[in-house]
Amino acid sequence: MTTTVAASLTEAGQIAPTLSPSQVRCQPNTERRRIDVRELHEFDSGHLPDALHLSRGLLEASIKTYVPDRTTPLTLYCAAGTRSLLAAKTLHDMGYTNVATMTGGLTAWTQQGFPVAANDDLTAAQRDRYARHLLLPEVGTSGQCALLDAKVLIVGAGGLGSPAALYLAAAGVGTLGLIDFDTVEASNLQRQLLHTQARVGMRKTASARVALNALNSEVVVQLHDEPLTAVNCADLFNAYDLVINGCDNFATRYLASDVAVLSGTPLVDGSVHRFTGEATVVLPGQTACYRCRYPAPPSPENAPSCTQAGVLGVLPGIVGTIQATEAIKLILRQGTSLAGRLLRIDALAMSFSEYTVPRDPACPVCGEHPSIDAPIDYVEFCSGVTSVAQAAHP
């Protein structure tokens, strides 16, 4: 016999206790977690402060991710009380043992004059464009607004910078800065997806802006047609929230790490060589910097550039996409970043390895008694590199 909605509501009412809006307000979200089971557009128009949005249709599939402990006290609410009762029965059937509903839903809450949080900072077009982000509680409207407000600098519009920039633009990062002084060459097209055959000979930054604005015209693309040097790096890093390093040159890599530490700017670092890629995150004052990992650079013969050694075309796409993911997580303040960890990819074996990267107390940049307190020119330090500016983009 098919169970009717009325019968389900009756059964749910017997299972789940009810709380008045006053009772819910007196219990902070840390004591009883508030869950809004309405649809996303309803949630965005107004919801209880600190409420988690899990629409009733996604509840069964998502609840274990956000509330793994089935003894956690939960308070469900909807617009008037019906959907939250049905949702409470669903959770009860899944083994959740402490689920209550709020009588009268948000309607009763607002009638009593209690505070309501609203997410109304996105246009209709933005809600449509970023709809799949908005469905994720870790992103939602507030997270998408954070992405729209973010400013990310990408060092190098080449193999790593291409996928990173494309995915950040697609995600809605509001301002992307590109620093590069090269022009597009035919040999770049095997891996540098920002550029096309028709734009060979164009400055890479200008070519990149064409591609990024074709993907998302709302993104502000700021061009820095210059090398990263000890003279300009501090001003550049200070103008952005975080930096993605996509160069393939030891002098520039050391410089980028130093200035990240000195300016307090998070750095998402990546590199590729033949069939191997690496990615990590440097959080100034918290994690190891590049000098901690490599106190001295290898000799040029032991670390040839991609121009000399080659690189599998898809590998920068993998590493650059990881860098974009880490940048988005940092902006959203979600998840566990690669801070303090080095992720290594072996494309031939299709294996991923992870290594802990400890800080070096004797590091001259981020150690207990640093001796480097300003950006320096790394040409002599990195023997065989003729100019800090010469970043060979992977």
DOKOL-542918 format. One record per residue (C-alpha): residue in one letter; x, y, z. Coordinates in steps of 0.001 Angstrom, whole numbers, plus 500000, padded with zeros to 6 digits. Layout:
BEGIN
- a,X,Y,Z
...
//
This chain:
BEGIN
- m,500000,500000,500000
- t,501357,503390,498989
- t,502060,505680,501911
- t,500319,509015,501457
- v,501959,512353,502194
- a,499497,512875,505052
- a,500448,509546,506585
- s,504138,510363,506195
- l,503637,513714,507890
- t,501796,512055,510745
- e,504570,509506,511168
- a,507237,512184,510960
- g,505446,514246,513592
- q,505602,511286,515941
- i,509305,510740,515288
- a,510796,514230,515249
- p,510293,516676,518104
- t,509422,520255,517205
- l,511079,523434,518394
- s,509572,526907,518314
- p,511482,529704,516568
- s,512272,531153,520013
- q,513791,527858,521118
- v,515824,527586,517944
- r,517111,531108,518349
- c,518221,530392,521907
- q,520227,527392,520793
- p,523335,528451,518877
- n,524293,526655,515702
- t,527199,525063,517560
- e,524735,523203,519809
- r,522138,522259,517219
- r,523128,522516,513588
- r,520534,524318,511499
- i,519746,522853,508101
- d,517584,524595,505505
- v,515890,521991,503280
- r,514264,524433,500854
- e,515344,525034,497265
- l,518398,527173,496514
- h,516473,530223,495296
- e,514458,530201,498512
- f,517590,529901,500631
- d,519267,532780,498807
- s,516277,535058,499334
- g,516524,534644,503102
- h,517582,532052,505676
- l,518497,531564,509308
- p,521978,532849,510142
- d,524658,530137,509933
- a,522247,527631,508382
- l,523570,524886,506117
- h,521666,524551,502867
- l,520814,520998,501818
- s,517669,520909,499722
- r,515354,518019,500472
- g,516053,516449,497072
- l,519805,516265,497825
- l,519550,515425,501499
- e,520033,511672,501304
- a,523017,511952,498959
- s,524756,514805,500794
- i,524040,514615,504515
- k,526787,512092,505290
- t,529380,514419,503771
- y,528447,517390,505920
- v,527173,515610,509028
- p,529010,512280,509291
- d,528178,511820,512990
- r,524591,510547,513151
- t,524235,511628,516779
- t,524760,515314,515906
- p,521808,517443,517088
- l,520064,518836,513987
- t,517260,521329,513494
- l,515588,521234,510094
- y,513372,523956,508726
- c,511637,524915,505501
- a,509142,527632,504581
- a,506227,526517,506741
- g,507120,523142,508246
- t,505935,520451,505833
- r,509134,519725,503928
- s,511239,519762,507075
- l,509001,517121,508662
- l,509398,514839,505659
- a,513138,515488,505651
- a,513313,514640,509352
- k,511691,511270,508653
- t,514254,510639,505915
- l,517133,511319,508290
- h,515525,509181,510987
- d,515311,506299,508525
- m,519014,506837,507736
- g,519935,506427,511392
- y,520176,510037,512577
- t,519054,510010,516195
- n,518716,513660,517227
- v,516669,515480,514579
- a,514117,518179,515347
- t,512108,520536,513143
- m,511217,524201,513599
- t,507506,524850,513904
- g,506148,527145,511222
- g,509443,527279,509329
- l,510998,530514,508151
- t,507568,532124,507954
- a,507100,531853,511707
- w,510716,532903,512314
- t,510331,536129,510348
- q,506919,536868,511851
- q,508595,537041,515229
- g,511090,539553,513903
- f,514143,537331,514216
- p,517183,538089,512014
- v,517392,536668,508509
- a,520523,536364,506378
- a,520143,536866,502637
- n,522305,536115,499631
- d,521313,538695,497050
- d,524677,539864,495741
- l,524567,537988,492439
- t,522777,539015,489273
- a,520357,536658,487570
- a,522947,536017,484857
- q,525584,535170,487462
- r,523203,532810,489246
- d,522651,531024,485971
- r,526355,530933,485049
- y,527568,529669,488423
- a,524554,527492,489216
- r,526644,524360,489791
- h,528832,526235,492271
- l,525815,527559,494121
- l,524575,524032,494734
- l,527724,523258,496745
- p,527371,524261,500411
- e,531130,524867,500499
- v,530696,527528,497831
- g,527138,528846,497751
- t,526411,532503,497123
- s,528879,533796,499702
- g,531688,531701,498265
- q,530888,532729,494714
- c,530944,536367,495804
- a,534368,535737,497355
- l,535580,534364,494026
- l,534184,537372,492177
- d,536005,539691,494577
- a,539321,537801,494427
- k,542483,538974,492670
- v,544983,536343,491546
- l,548357,536954,489919
- i,549674,534269,487555
- v,553400,534267,486864
- g,553750,532958,483329
- a,551070,532651,480652
- g,552466,529355,479436
- g,551883,525663,480085
- l,550942,525936,483758
- g,549446,529416,483552
- s,547106,528400,480714
- p,544924,525835,482519
- a,545149,527736,485800
- a,543948,530975,484204
- l,541213,529287,482171
- y,539714,527488,485152
- l,539965,530518,487422
- a,538202,532618,484786
- a,535532,529945,484396
- a,535102,529835,488174
- g,534461,533571,488231
- v,537618,534909,489850
- g,537071,538615,489370
- t,540580,539821,488564
- l,543391,537871,486958
- g,546837,539394,486598
- l,549211,537899,484020
- i,552934,538577,484084
- d,554862,537450,481015
- f,557131,539146,478498
- d,557265,536475,475783
- t,555448,536177,472478
- v,553492,533159,471275
- e,555520,530653,469280
- a,554338,527633,467317
- s,556195,525318,469701
- n,554035,526620,472570
- l,550792,525331,471097
- q,551465,521701,472068
- r,550641,522562,475716
- q,549815,526265,476185
- l,546065,526250,475641
- l,545553,529975,476108
- h,547058,530533,472679
- t,546129,529615,469117
- q,547853,529262,465778
- a,546286,532522,464633
- r,547953,534381,467525
- v,551524,533219,466914
- g,553727,536295,467241
- m,551327,538075,469620
- r,552391,538898,473157
- k,551366,536050,475419
- t,549565,538345,477847
- a,547474,539882,475065
- s,546735,536463,473577
- a,545738,535187,477008
- r,543333,538067,477545
- v,541583,537262,474262
- a,541053,533666,475400
- l,539999,534497,478957
- n,537516,537206,478022
- a,536062,534958,475327
- l,535362,532472,478109
- n,534160,535010,480686
- s,533792,538633,479669
- e,533251,539776,483273
- v,536772,538823,484358
- v,539175,541763,484571
- v,542469,540677,482999
- q,545392,542882,483993
- l,548484,542598,481811
- h,552040,542940,483079
- d,554254,542738,479989
- e,557470,542488,481923
- p,559675,539935,483652
- l,559367,539321,487370
- t,562371,541035,488949
- a,563640,542061,492352
- v,562533,545605,491472
- n,558863,545019,490597
- c,557957,541837,492472
- a,556919,543375,495797
- d,554486,545835,494200
- l,553021,543110,492014
- f,552493,540612,494819
- n,551018,543225,497154
- a,548368,544072,494552
- y,546871,540558,494601
- d,545319,538174,497129
- l,547420,535192,496074
- v,549907,534171,493406
- i,550142,531140,491128
- n,553689,530462,490014
- g,553820,528978,486521
- c,557428,529686,485553
- d,560099,527087,484809
- n,563223,528902,485864
- f,565062,528571,489153
- a,565954,532244,489518
- t,562344,533326,489101
- r,561079,530463,491286
- y,563360,531419,494191
- l,562408,535077,493751
- a,558666,534344,493713
- s,558956,532262,496878
- d,560995,534924,498660
- v,558635,537761,497873
- a,555622,535618,498822
- v,557133,535157,502276
- l,558214,538788,502584
- s,554837,540164,501470
- g,552705,537564,503270
- t,551066,536517,499994
- p,550007,532853,499610
- l,551795,531133,496727
- v,550556,528132,494750
- d,553659,526661,493158
- g,553829,524170,490305
- s,556444,522682,488018
- v,556769,520105,485229
- h,559679,518197,483707
- r,559313,515615,480971
- f,556707,513235,482488
- t,556851,514490,486102
- g,554917,517292,487733
- e,554817,518829,491215
- a,552509,521153,493111
- t,552552,522671,496587
- v,551248,525674,498518
- v,553372,528137,500464
- l,551564,529906,503303
- p,553969,532570,504617
- g,554814,532113,508274
- q,553190,528684,508372
- t,554801,526384,505830
- a,558119,525711,504140
- c,559198,528023,501358
- y,561076,527063,498201
- r,564440,527648,499909
- c,563481,525137,502608
- r,562985,522492,499930
- y,565976,523434,497812
- p,568666,525374,499749
- a,570750,525441,496558
- p,569672,525047,492933
- p,570851,522072,490903
- s,573387,522610,488165
- p,571961,523442,484723
- e,573001,520060,483314
- n,571031,518293,486065
- a,567927,520413,485580
- p,567458,521218,481890
- s,564517,523399,480891
- c,561534,522124,478945
- t,563121,523595,475832
- q,566055,521259,476355
- a,564409,518184,477901
- g,560859,518330,476577
- v,557559,517892,478398
- l,554464,515784,477791
- g,551877,518231,476466
- v,549025,517235,478786
- l,551137,517271,481975
- p,551035,521055,482480
- g,547263,520766,482133
- i,547126,518352,485076
- v,549429,520405,487303
- g,547938,523773,486307
- t,544448,522498,487051
- i,545630,521355,490475
- q,547055,524835,491043
- a,543718,526400,490100
- t,541943,524033,492500
- e,544271,524998,495345
- a,543777,528703,494596
- i,539987,528348,494656
- k,540134,526440,497959
- l,542276,529186,499484
- i,539831,531859,498332
- l,536872,529901,499693
- r,538734,528878,502872
- q,537550,525330,502299
- g,539162,521927,502377
- t,542740,520943,503114
- s,545301,522654,500936
- l,548693,521390,499791
- a,550308,523688,502346
- g,553274,521852,503821
- r,552850,519003,501348
- l,554396,518323,497955
- l,552254,516442,495445
- r,554254,514652,492742
- i,552719,513217,489575
- d,554384,510551,487448
- a,552431,510608,484189
- l,554142,507535,482762
- a,553138,505409,485751
- m,549995,507511,486338
- s,550843,507622,490017
- f,550511,510346,492610
- s,552893,510607,495561
- e,552767,512974,498524
- y,555635,514201,500678
- t,555673,516294,503819
- v,557753,519445,503424
- p,559032,520665,506821
- r,560180,524203,507452
- d,563914,524665,507841
- p,564651,526625,511052
- a,567904,527771,509435
- c,566248,528964,506213
- p,567579,532440,505336
- v,564124,533519,504152
- c,561518,532019,506513
- g,563668,530506,509293
- e,564040,531562,512905
- h,566737,534118,512081
- p,566203,535152,508446
- s,569039,536976,506714
- i,567094,537863,503558
- d,564628,540672,504230
- a,564231,542132,500721
- p,563935,540724,497179
- i,567284,539919,495637
- d,568614,539146,492171
- y,569157,535395,491871
- v,571259,535328,488706
- e,574512,534467,490453
- f,572848,532123,492921
- c,571319,530121,490086
- s,574444,529555,488046
- g,573831,529198,484371
- v,570789,531496,484405
- t,571633,534637,482488
- s,568727,536707,483736
- v,566081,536543,486394
- a,563717,537567,483646
- q,564363,534513,481487
- a,561506,532274,482598
- a,561069,529415,480174
- h,557401,528643,480505
- p,556709,524911,480558
//
